[in-house]
Amino acid sequence: MSDFEKNFHQDMISQLHNFAAVGDAAKLKALLSHSPSLINVAADNGWTALMCDRSIVNKSRQTALDIAKFWGYKHIVNLLANVKDGQIPNFLSNEVKEYENYFGLTLLDRRTDKRKDSKWLNKKQSHPTTVYIVFSNLSPFVTLGGGIESSQQPEVKLCRLHHKDVEQCMNQTEEGTLIFLGVELQSHMSVLASCNGRALQDDEEDGLVAWFAVSIDSASAEKFKQKHEDCDFLHPAIPALLLLPEKEAGVVAQARSVLAWHSRYQFCPTCGSTTKTEEGGYKKTCLKEDCPSLQGVHNTSYPRVDPVVIMQVIHPDGNQCLLARQKSFPPGLFTCLAGFIEPGETIQDAVRREVEEEAGVKVGHVQYMSCQPWPLPSCLMIGCLAVAVSTEIKVDKNEIEDARWFTREQIVEVLIKGNKRSFSVPPRQAIAHQLIKHWIGINANL
């Protein structure tokens, strides 16, 4: 680069910082439209226009936070201080509303106290009021209102069967495919009210309506379809599972996740021996007498849940968000970044690591919002808001195909007005949709 080019470049940086200092948004926008990379370029004093690196000091040994405090710029102090002290930026809420996400609601009380009561479980299996839901290859058996051949999207509900409907196939299935899911919440509350604190006698009917999930083989599945012409097994998993009523979707999330665990761990993960199923389908015990898994508590003996962080990354100005897409996504679909939490890692650190790995953006403050069970096969999506402290995007092509900053106006066009000509976001059943929707509803003015 020639001396002239160097001087011209430095002059542009100086102009940018002067415009930023006086808050001249129009001139900033004009300058950055020609040279967007200047936003992260440091001047002679070592600062960028955003002044978000707390470790950088000027010639007087002052940080950006020190300067902001001196001049009384409370909004800047708030933004910079939260990275260090965990304070919440003023465009985030101090109060976190508890959201009820799809797959998170249910019809059932799990009644974990009944899982070890083999006598009660055996009695309930053959009780005429007991409800069975059937799965084949992890796909639930559902009723399709309007019929399978209907041109309109059918109304999808779980096919609720009884012991007489499944007795024959249960006798033919392998051990470990029957799962106790719980009892209907309504029946549970009715029994509690009628008992009024009195313990039930052994021979007294408790009135609880139990639910079980049973997995069957392909041959039995075909017989079920022939017998119930208005029913079918729901697949592919996504987006088909998103058609279920919300509370039934929660039951399916529970059942599908546990059945997936059984299908993947057919032998003892510790020694490879055969196992027996206990506690209503929620425990596998190794049959080898000296197996280490029989001593103490081992997570290999119980169903596992994989924690995943999913984050709505907010631009330092509060008025843009970072969304990304993978090659496998439908054309134009962008969503929040997400990734698995690693062993020994906090939620906050996982958010910061994943965002920087996939998009090259550094994150400061992280705030938990809500979570969502995701039965594919058994994840817990931990939804967070994350405030970026850098803006330059460097996409890891091994992870994602593209990542962009989207303005609030662009998101409103898609999410509220339904204009999907340029891009789209996940459906309302996905926690990513709820995170995005929450962001456009909060005050983003610095």
PyMOL commands that set and color helices and strands:
alter all, ss='L'
color gray80, all
select helices_A, chain A and resi 3-22+25-34+36-40+64-71+74-85+112-114+118-125+163-172+185-195+218-227+237-243+246-264+279-281+292-294+299-301+347-359+408-415+431-441
alter helices_A, ss='H'
color red, helices_A
select strands_A, chain A and resi 108-109+131-136+139-145+155-158+178-184+210-215+231-233+275-278+283-286+306-314+320-325+337-340+363-374+379-388+402-407
alter strands_A, ss='S'
color yellow, strands_A
deselect
rebuild
show_as cartoon
